[in-house]
């Protein structure tokens, strides 16, 4: 009779080896999200701390990751994906809105996706900064993706006649820099504002730079 704690072929406790591995990885990442994003932070966390929080062993950790930085890298990509998906979910619903309303909805979707969970914001804008050349490259790569995304939006806006033509890539890079700088200062407490105020300030910057009215 098979049951919990019994092994049948490559299954144990009713789960395959792949399912057990996926569960271990999930538990390590959840522990990392808490420790890096709400606890002592990445620099204040050791592998043994992560294992204790996940309820797993160091042997199991090294079966899934080479270093603690690998956990941070995976979480950084994850929180960026969450923010990106929040924008992509809204984009089809705002396509036919007036330009200023469309930009406002997209920007607020981004801020909600990036910062509604404070752990996500801390990892994306604070914990990732200055860790290593590898993490700097990953951070810049994701910034480049956001710059490209804004570039596609501005190209569409120019084609519709919603904004004047021109090379808007420099403006997109400057805006993404402003986003990261303001969000960093907000997360660490240097800016006293609510999430909606942060979104409104970024919106004013974006509308003014791209001369979008409404």
N, C-alpha and C positions, 0 to 999 in steps of 0.2 A: 504494500500500500504506500503510495507516494503522498507526501505531505511536507509541511514546512521543515527544513533541515534535511530533506532527502534529496539525493542526486539521481537524475535519470538522464543518461546521455550527457549532453552539454547543458542541461538545465538543472538548476538548484533552487529549491523553494518555489518552484513553479515559474522561475524566470530564467531566460537564456543568459549566456555570458555577456552578450552585447547589451542586454537590458540592465544587468547588474553594473556594468561599466558605465553606462549612461547615467544611472542613478548616482553612482559615486561622483562622477564629474559634476552633476547637478548640485550635489550637496557641497562639494568644494566651492563651486561658484557662488552658491547662496551664502556660504560662510564668508567668502571674500567680499561679497557685496555689503554684508553687515560690518565686517571689520574695517575694510578700506573706506566704505562710504559713510559709516555712522560711528565706528569705534575708534581705535587708536590711529587709523589710517594705514596706508601701505607701508610707510617707513617705520611705523611702530609695531608692525606685525611680523612674527616669525612663522616658519613652516609649522612648528609644533603648535602654535596658537591657532592656526587655521585648521589643523587636524582635530584639535580639541573641540573647536566650534562646530566642525562638520560631523563629529562623532566617528571619525575614521582614523586609520593609522598612518604613520609617515610612510610605511611601505606602500600603502594604497595611493598616497599622494604621488610618489615618484613613479607609480605605474601610469598616472594620468598626465603629470606635468614634469618638466625638467627643473623649473625654478619657480619661486613665488612670482617673479615677473611675468611668467606665462599666464598666471591667473589674472593679473592686472591687465595684461594685453587682451585676454578674452573678454573681460568685463568691459573694457573700454570700447571694444567693437560692439558689444551687446548694447550698451546704453546709447551709443550713436545710432544703432539700428532701430532702437525704440523711437528715438526722436525723428528719424527719417521716415519711419512708417507712419507716425502721427501726421506728418505733412502729406505723405502720399495718399493717406486715407481721405484727407480733406480736399485735395487738389481737384478731383473730378466734380465735386459738388459746388465748387466756386468758379468754375471755368467761365461761366456766363455772367458773373457779377461785374459791376463797375470796377475799374482798376484799383482804386484805393480800398474798396471793400475786399477785393480778392487778395490783395497783399496783406491786409490786416488779418484776415482769416488764416492765411498760410503762416504768417509770423506767430500768431497766437497759438496755433497748433504746434509749432516748433517749440515754443517756450513751455507749453504744457507737457509735451512729450519729453523734453530735456530736463525739466525741473520739478514736475509734479511729485516725483519721488526724490527727496533731497539727497539720497545716497547716489543716485544717478548723476546729479549735478556735481557733487563733490568729486566723483571719480573722473567725470568728463573734463572738468575745468580746473581742478586743483591737484588731485593725487597723481595724475598722469604727467604733470609738468616737471621737466628736469630729471626724470628718473634715469634715463640712459639714452644714448644715441638711437637705439632701436625704438624706444617708446616715442622719442621726438619725431622720428620718421613716420611712425604710425599715426601720430597725432596730426602731423602736417599732411599726410596722405588723406586723412578724413576731412581736413579743412579744404583740401583741393577738391574733393568731391562736392562739398557744399558750394564752393565757388562755381564749379561747373553747373550745379543745379540752378543757382541764381542766374548764371549766364543763359541757360536755356529759357528760363522764365522771361528774362529781359528781351531775348530775341523774339519770343512770341509776342511780347508787348509791343515791340517796335513794329512787327508785321501787322498788328491790329491797329496801329496808329495811336496806342495808348501812351507812348512816350517817344521822345525824339531819338533818331538814330545816333549811333556813335559807338566807340569802343568802351564797353561798360565793364570789362574784366577788372580793371584797376579798382573801380568803385566797388565791385563785388568783393575783391580781396580786402579792401579797406573796411567794408561793412562786417565781414566775417571776423576780422581782427577786433573790431569794436564789440561784436557779440561776445567773443571769448574773453576780452578784457573786462567787460562789464559783468559778465556772469561769474568770472573768477572773484572779482571784488565783492560781489553780492554774496556768494557762497561763503567766503571767509569772514563776512560781517563788516566789511569796510563800507558797504553801501546799505543804508537802512531803507528798505523798500519792500513792498509786496510783489508777488510774482506778476500781477496785472500791471503794476507800475513799471516793472522792468520791460514787459512786452510793449507798453505804450511808448516808452522812451526809445526803444529800438525801432518802433514803427515810425516815429517822427524823423529819426535819422534816415531811414530807408526812403520814406516818401519825399523828404526834402532833397536828398541826393539825386534821386531819379526823376525829380520834378513830376511826380504823380499827384494829381489833385483830386479832390472829392471828399 
